[in-house]
Amino acid sequence: MSERINISEVFGKNVFNESVMRERLPKSVFKKLKETIENGKELDPSIADVVAHAMKDWAIERGATHYTHWFQPLTGITAEKHDSFISAPGPDGKVIMEFSGKELIKGEADASSFPSGGLRATFEARGYTAWDCTSPAFLREDAIGVTLCIPTAFCSYKGEALDQKTPLLRSMQAINEQSLRILRLFGNHTSSRVVPSVGPEQEYFLVDKEKYLKRKDLVYTGRTLFGAMPPKGQELDDHYYGAIRERIGSFMNEVNRELWKLGVTAKTQHNEAAPAQHELAPIYAQVNLAVDHNQMIMETLKKVADRHGLTCLLHEKPFAGVNGSGKHNNWSLTTDDGINLLNPGASPHDNVQFLLVLACILKAVDVHADLLRESASDVGNDSRLGGNEAPPAIISVFLGDQLEDVISQLCDTGEATHSKQGGTLKTGVAMLPDLDQDVTDRNRTSPFAFTNNKFEFRMVGSSDSVSPANVVLNTIVAEAFKEAADELEKADDFQLAVHDMIKKLLTEHRRIIFNGNGYSKSWVKEAARRGLPNISCMVEAIPALTTEKAVKLFETFHVYTKAELESRAEVEYDSYAKIVHIEALAMTNIAGKQIIPAIIRYTARLADSMAKVQSVCPEAEISVQRDLLLEASRRLSEIKAAHSKLVELQDECKSIRSAKERAIACRERLVPAMEELRRPVDLLERIVDKDLWPMPSYGDLLFEV
């Protein structure tokens, strides 16, 4: 039996949250800090020392020996440098423990050692970390000890954003300002702030650590580069929502406990569709806090898995032929006094504010579909999108029957007079209660789906930060709100103007709405007819960052400068090329050192069998061995040819100096060559003796956890 947990006692115990600050800070200091956190006011430097002293004492009382500025560079993971609280020995030889306001607010990191896309060179190394007081400091307990982690932004010596957090905070300012303009138009003068709320669901795989270590492709790249499907995959749907096995349950129990201590509202856990796949979902939080929490979730999943003899795989497609893993980004806009701007109410056709917000969002997604697609681009997602519950690469919006009907009324007749209502669901079993039926169904194939009072952006990859997607969402919607407010604020008759605007926006951007099957071939043709972009891979998506349209958008709202956008494009091209190159190197290494020798041993075993049989019984039939030997030898020749070609292409691609051209070459030449090498290997895995095959199979990994 696992240890019982009292959630109310555990939750937030390792967080320097509001209740801790209220208890430990002087009232005047707490008030100023709270104003900064809630209203976005500039931090008063005069209170920094007081806050730092209280934070240090709280941390040391709980066993902390070090502190770190915890930030999110463009590596895709978090970064940290640990400093102890030790200042210097006192005159009596006892150690002095200090932590100043300056150390709290500002840190320094070697910016040239992190991806910067040319913003920092080796001789320009200085970078700064700056305290984000809107995301509370927390204590992390692990084998290192107890460390005080201070969430920070990371920028260059000249102030350029080098991280995922700085643009996110900028985009939050933009959406807040423009959302308030919309609210004021409708007479709301009480709400003082609008923040995006996000709940990112996290999918992941768990495999046995011992088996994982025998798969060098998993070790080097996070995914299987070779592997034949086992006799059973996810065809029976018996893993999805199935009973959680005890080993996995023990892991989940510890994950929950660790996350609750960090103030992460881990809410939902279940088995996902693929064997060995699972999901964890938190409750919604302010977007920058949600992004931080998601990073904590990923780190915790990995650390706790290791303690249980497991390995957590966050790659988007660790196994070919079964579900990949995504991170569904549930996004909504909420005021400080609890109003959800995406709540349609009982009769959406009468809810003019909601209809304007909806029309603006449809416009934003339609105009900037390429940017939204780019925000969810990574190498792993290239293999995931388009099937097994992952959305297609074409951006579209699912609204459901009720809202689509309201929009049809507005566009076709100029007026919406009614809203479809949900009915009563009768099960046909007398003892079961009748259920309220939702107004609309759900669509698992839509990349951007409206789900009652939020939009679910289903494209984000499981290993990726959710920050870029939310930066784009916040900024493109801010633009649409601004353009609407600019016009409506000048209107002589607001009611008439807003009605005409809603109809105009819905008519112009209706093409982005699609409630059908996103996997169908007919949708690809229909999307092309509508003029919707179909961006199939990361390399094709990256140019969206630096278009004239994107530069104008982000510079208008001070989210990115042109230089920052160009640098991020450079980082993404470089990252793509490096990841694919590593995968290609891993393939040639594994094929050359493990697979080819194993197949040679297999053919030798067959030849030896044939010779022995014929020596004992010359008239015996050996056609089976001969056929297998011929098949194995033919496939071995294919493997060797594909191996040699891949090695040659690796050298050619690596020699290309331009990051963009190198990424394109990797996509167009290396990726097909890798598939060419994999094909005969996977075919041979099905016939080579298991005791000779040099690595655990898909069946071993997926079903022996």
N, C-alpha and C positions, 0 to 999 in steps of 0.2 A: 504493500500500500504506500502511496506517496504521502509526503508531509502535507498536513492540512494548512491552508493559507487563509488568513483573515485579511481580505482585500482592503478593508478600511484602514487597517493598521499599516499595511505595506505600501499602499499607493502614495507615491510622491515623497517617500521618506528620504530619498537621495536627491531631492530637487530644492534649490534655493528659490522657492516659489513665493507667492504673495503673502501667504500666512507666515512664513519664516521671516520675510523682510519686515512685515508689520510688527512682529515680535521683537526683532533684533535692532531695527533702525530707529533713530529718533523720529518723532512724528513729522517734523519739518522735512527731513531728508526723505522719508518714505513718501510724503506727499509729492515732492518734486520728481522723484524717480517714477512714481505712478503716473504723473502727468506726461512724462516723456514716453512711457510705455503705451499709454492709452491714446494720447493725442498727437503723437509724433513730434513733440517739441524737442528742441536741441537739448542734449544732456548738459546739465550744469556741472562744469568741471569741479566746482567747489565741494560737491558732495561725494566725489569719487573716492577720496581717501576713507571716508566714513563707511561707504558701502564695501570697499575692499577689505577693511579691517573686520567688519561683521562677517563677510563671506569667508574670510580666512579662519576666524575663530570657529564658525559653524563647521567648516570642512575638517579642521584639525580635531575637533571634538569627536568627529566620526571616523577618525583614523587616517585622514588624508596626509600624505607627505609631500605631494607634488601638485602643481597646477599646470594647465596647458591651455593655450588658445586653440580651440577646436574649430577648424575651418574646412571648406569644401572647394578645393582647387579643381582645375579642369581635367583631373585624372579619372574622375568618375567615382572616387572614394574620398574619405575624409583624411585630413592630415593633422598632425600634432607634434609639438616639441615640448618635452616635460622639463620643468624647473622645480627644484625643491623650494620649500618655504624658508630654508636656512639662509640667513643673511650673513652672519659672522659670529665667531665665538665672542662672548662677553668677557669682561675683565676677570670674572670668576671662573672662566673656562666653560661655562654653560652656553649652549647654543641659543642664538636669538632667532626667532621666527618672525618674518616680516612679509608683508604683501601690500604694496602701495597702490594708490589710485592710478598712478601712471602705468603700473604693471597690469592692472585690470583693464584699462581702456585701450592700451596700445602695446602691440608686440611686433617683433620683426622676424621675417622669414626670408630665405634666399629665393627671391622671385625668379631668378634665372634658371633654377633647378626644377621649376614646375612648368607645365605647358603654358605658353603665353602667345604663341602665334606671331612671334617677332616683336612683341611689345617690350620684352626684356632680353638683353643679350648677356653673355657671360660677364662682360666687364661692367654691366649695369645690374647688379645683383639685388639691390635693396627692394624689399617689399614690406608692406605693413599689414598687420591684422588689427581690426578695430572691433571693440565689444559691441555686440548686438544685444542690447538690454531687453529687447522685446521677446527674446528666447532665453528662458532662465538657465543659469548655470546648474550643473548637475555633477554628482559623484559617480564615478565608474569603479566598480569593484571587480578585480580580476587577479591573475597571477602576479601582475606587476605590483599590486597593492591597491590603495585607494587614491584616485586622482581626481582633482577638481577640474572639470572641463568647462571652459568658458566659450560659448558659441560666439564666433566672430566672423566678420567679413574680411576679405583678403584683396588688397589692391596694390598697384605698383607705386613706385616712388613718385610718379607723376599723377597718381590718382585713378589710373585706368583699372577697371574691374578685371580681376584675374580669377574669379571664383563664380560659384553658382548663386551665392546669396546676395551679393550687391545688386545685380540687375533685378532680382526678385523684389527686394525692398523698394527699388526705384519704381518698378511696375505697380506695386501696391499703392504708392503715393499717387500714381497716375489714375488708377481705377477708382480710388477713393474720391479724388477731386471731381472727376467727371460724373461719377454716380450721384454725388450730392447735388450736382446741377440738375440731374434728371428728377431727383426727389423733390427739390425745391419747386420745380415746375408744377408738380402735383400738390403743392401746398404743404409738404412735409418740412417743417422748420424745427423739428425736435431731434431728429437723428443727426448726430454730429460726425459720424464716421461710418464708412462702408468698407468691409474687409472681405476678400475672397476666403471662403471656407473650403477646405479640401480634406477628403478622406481617401488616401491611396491604398487600395487593396494590394497585398503582396503575395505573389505566387512563387513557389520554390520547390525544388526536388531534394529529397534526402536519400543518400546511398551509404552503404557500409564503407567506413573509412579504409578498412584493410583492402577491400576490392578497389576502391578509388585509387589507392596508391599504386596499384598494379596497372592502372590505365594512365599512361603518360600523356595521352591526349587530353584527358580531363585535368590532369595536374598542370599542364602547360597552357591550356586554352579555355578550360571550363566547359568544354563540350566534347562529345565523342566524334572524332574525325573518321572513324571506321565503325562498323557495327551492323550486323544483320538483324532483322526483326525476329523476335522469338515467336513460337507458335501462337502465343496469346499476347495481345496488346491491351488496348482499352475498349475492344469491340463490345464487350458485355456490359460496359458502364457500371461494373460492380464495385469499382474503387470509389467513384464519385459519391460523396456523402456517406460512404460506408463506415462501419464501426472502426474507430481508430485503434490500431494495435498498441499493445502496452509499451513497447519500446519507443514508439513515436509519441504516445501519450505522456510518457515520462519526460521526453524532450520538450514537448509543448508546455507541460506544467512548469518546467524551469524557465522556459522562454517567457511565459506570462509573468512569473514572479519577478524576473529581472527587469522586464519592461515596465511593470506596474511601479516598481521602486523608482524608475526613472520618470514617472509621470506620464508614460505612454499608455493611452487608453486601448490596449489590446482587447478587442471585443469579440471577434468571431474567429473560429478556427474550424477547419474541416479538411477532409480528403478531397483533392481536386480530381479532375477527370482521368488523368494519366496515372498509371501505376507509379507509386513512390512520389507522387506530386501532392502538394498541400497548399493551403492558403491561410493567411492571417490578415485580418482587417481591423483597423482602429476606428474609433469614433472621429467625426469631423473635428478639425481644429483650424485656427487661423493659419493661412497658407505657409508663412515662413516657419511656423512652429511645426506644421505637418511635414514640411520638407526635412527639418532637423530630425523629427521623430522617425521618419522613414529611413534615414541613414542609421539611426540607432537600431531600428528593427533589423536591418540587413546585417549590421555588425553583430548584434546579439544572436541572430540565427546562426551565424557562422561559428561564433565562439562556443555557444551552448552545444551545437552539434558535435563539435570536437570533443567535448567532455563526455559525450554519450557514445563515443566510438563511431560517429557518423560524420558525413561531410554534406554541407548544404550547398547545392548548386543553384546559383542565381542566374545563370546564363539563360537567354531567351529560348534557345533550342538545344538543350544538351543531348537530346535523343531524336534522331530522325524517325518519322513515322508515327509519333504520338504528340499529344498536346505540347505546345511550347508554353512558356511562362510570361505573363504580362503583369502590368501594374495599372489597374483601372483607376484613373484619376477622376474622382467625383468632385465636381466644382460647382460652387454656388456663391451668391453675393448676399451678405447679411449685414444689417446695420448694427450699431452698438446697442440699440434698444430692441433687438430681436426680430426685426422685419426681414424676411427672406424675399429678395426681389424676384426670385424665380418661382415663387409660390403662385400658381394660377388661380387658386381659390375654387370655390364650388362651381362658379360660372365664368370661365375664362373669357367668354365673348363680351362680358360686361366689365372686365378688369382691364381698363385702358392702359394703366401703368405697366402691367405685366405684358400686354401685347406690344407696347413700344419697346420694352426691354428685350422681349423675344425677337422682334423684328430687327433690332440693332445687332443682336448676337448672330442671327442668320446672315446678316450683311457682313459682319466681321469674319465669320467662318468662310463665306463664299469668296470675299475679296482676298483673303489671306490664307486660302486653303494650302498653298505651297509652304507657307511658314509653319502652319500647324503640323503639316506632315513632317517637315524638317525637324521640328522640336521633339519628335518621337523617333528620330532616326539613330540607329546604332548598328554595328555590324551584325549582332545577334538577331536583331529584328528583321534583317533581310531574309533570314531563313524562317521566321515565325509568321509574318503577316500573310493573310490570305486563306487560312484554313484552321481547322481544329479549334474553333471558338475565337481565334484571333481575327480582328477586322481586316478587310482588304486595304490595299494601299490607296484606294480612291477615297478622298474625304467626302462624306455626306452626313446629313443630319437626320436622325430618326426622331419624329415627334409623336407618333402614335395617332390613333383614329380620332380622338377628341380634338386635338389641336389642328390636325390636318383638315378636319371638317370646318373648324372655325376659320382657318386661313382660306379655304376654298370659298366660303361664304363671302368673306371680305374681298377677295380678288375677283370673284365672278359677279357679285351683285353690288359690291360697295358697302355692304352692311352685314354684320353678324348678329343674328337674332336669337340664337340658341346654342347650347353646348350639349353634346352627348353626355349621358350620365351612365355610371356603372350600374349594373343590375344586381341581382341576387344569384349567387351560385348554389345550385341545389345538387347535392351529391347523389341523391336517389336512395340514401340510407336513412331510415327514420330516426335512428338514434344519434346521427351526426347533425350538428347545428348547420343552418344555412349560413353562407359566408357572403360578406360584401364583396362584390366583384369589382376589380379595378376597371377604370374607364378604358384602359388600353393594355395591350399585351407588351412584352419586352422583345427586343431584337438583339440577339447575341452577335449578329454579323455587322452591326453598325459601328463605325469608329467614333461617332459623336452622338450619343443617344440621350434624349430627355427622359428622365425617370422621376416623374412626379413633381419634384421641386429642385432639381439639379440636373446638370449635364454630366454624363459619364464619358470621359475621353478614354477609350479602351486601347489606344495604340501604344502607350508608353511601355517600354521593355522592362522586364523584371529586374535587370541589373542596373538600370539607368536611374539617374536622379530625376525626380519629378519637377525640379525647379524650371528647366527650360520650357516645358510644356505650359506651366503656369505663368511664366514670364510672357509668353506669346499670348495666351488667353487673356490675361489682364490687360495687355497693351492694345491688342486689336479691338477688344470690347471698349476700352477707354476711348479709342479713336472714334468708333461708331457712336458712342454716347456724346462725345464732343461735337461731332458734326450734327447730331440731332439737336443738341442743346443750343448750338450756335444759331440754328434756324428758328427753333421754337421760341427762344427768348425774345425774338424780334416780332413775333406774330401778334397781330391785332386781335385775332379771335383764336385763342389757344385751343379750344375744343375742336374747332373745325380744322385747324392746322395739324393737330396731332392725329386726328382721324385720317386726314389725307396722307400724312407722312407714313403712318402704319400701312395703309393700303399700298402706297408707292413702294416702300421697302420690301414688303412681302411679295409683291408682283415681280419686282426686279430680281429678287434673290430666291424665288421659289424653287429654282432649279437645284439648289443644294439639298432640298428635302427628298429623302428616299426612305420609304418604310418597308421595302421588299427585301429579298434575299441578296445580301451583298456578295455571296459566293458565286452567284449565277453568271454564266457567260453572257447572258442577255444584258445584265447590268453593266458590264464592261462596255458593251456597244452603246447602251443608252447613255452612260456617263460621257462617253466620247461625243455623242450627239449633242448633249447639253453643254459641252465645252468644259467639263470638269477635268482637272489634271489627274493623270494616273502615273504617279512617281514611284517606280518599282523598287528603288534601292537607295541606300544612303548617299552614294556618290552622286546620283541624280538629284537628290534633295538638297544638298549643301548649298548650291548656288542661290537658293531662295534667301539666304542670309544677307547677301550683298547686292540685291537688286536695288534699283533707284527707289522703288516703292518701299522696300524694307528699311532702307537708310532713312528715308523721310519719316516713316512711321516712328522708328525708335529714337531718332534725334528730336523729333517734335515733343516727345514725352520724356526726354532725358533718361531713357532706359539704357541705350547703348549709343556710343558715338560710332561714326563710320569706321574709325580705326579699330574699335573694339569688335565690331562685326566682322571686319576683315581678318582680325586675329583669330576669332573663333572658327571662322571657315577654314583657316590655315591649320588650326589645331585638329579639326575634325578630319580634314583630308589626311593629315599626317597620322592621326590615330587609326584611321581605317587602313591605310597602307601597312602600318606596323602590325596591326592585329592579324590581317590576312597573311602577311609575310611570316609571322610567328606560327600561324596555323600550317602554312605550307612547309616550313622548316620541320615542324613537329611530325607532319605526315611522312616526309622523306626519311626522317630519322627513325620513326617507328617501323615504316615499311622496310627500310634497309637493314635495321638491326634486329628486328623481331619477326616481322611477318614473312619476309622472303626466306630467312633461315628455317622458319617453321614449316613452310611449304616444301622446301627442299628435303627436310627430314620426312615429311609425309610421302613425297614421291619416292624417296629411298626406301621407306617402309613398304610401299606398294611393289616396287621393283624386287625387293628382297622376298616379299611374299610370293610373287610370281615365280621367281627362281627356285624357291624352296618347294613350292607345289609341283613344279615341273620335274624337279630332280627326284622327287619321291614317286610322282605319278604322272608320267609324260602325257598320258592321254586325257588328263583332267582338263576341264574347261576353266580357263582363266580370263574370260572375256570381261567380267565385271571389274577385276583389278586393272585390266588393260584400258578399259573405258575411263575408269577413274584416273589412271595415270595420264592418259592422253588429255583429259579435261584439265587436270591440275597443271600439267606442263604448258598447255595452251594459255591458261589464265596466268600462269607464272610469267610467261613471255610478255603478256599484256601489262602485267604489273611492272616488270622491269622497264619496258618502253615508256610507260606513263611516268614512272619514277625518274627516269633520265630526263624526260621532257620537263617535268616539274622543277628539277634541280636547275636546268638551264634557264627556265623562265624566272626563277627566283633571282638569279644573278642579274638578268636583264632588267627586271623591275627595280631591284635595289639600286641600280646605277642611275636611275632617272632622278634628277636633282629636284625638279619642281614637285612639291607635295601633291598638288592637284593632279598633275599628269601621272605621278606614281600611283595615286589612288585609282585613277581611271584604268591604268594598266593592270593593277592587281584585280580589279573587278572584271575586266574584259578578258584577261589572259590567265591569271593565276587561279581564280575561282573555278572556271571550267576545267582547267588542268587538274585541280584537286578532285573534282567530281569524277574525272576520267580515271584517276588512280583509285579512288574509293570503290568504284563499281566492281571490278574483278576481285578485289579483296573481299567485299561483302558476299559475293557469290561463292568464293572458296570457303569462307567461314561456315557455310551451310554443309560442306561435305568433308572438311578436314577433321580428323579425330580431335575430340575435345581436349584430350590430355596433351595434344601437341599445340593447340592454339595458344598464343602467348599472352592472352589477356582475358579477363572476365567478359562474358558475353552480355548482351542487353538483358537476357533473361536473368542472369546472375545479379545484375545491378538493380533491375526494376522490381524483382520479386523476392529477393533474399535480403530484405532490410529488417 
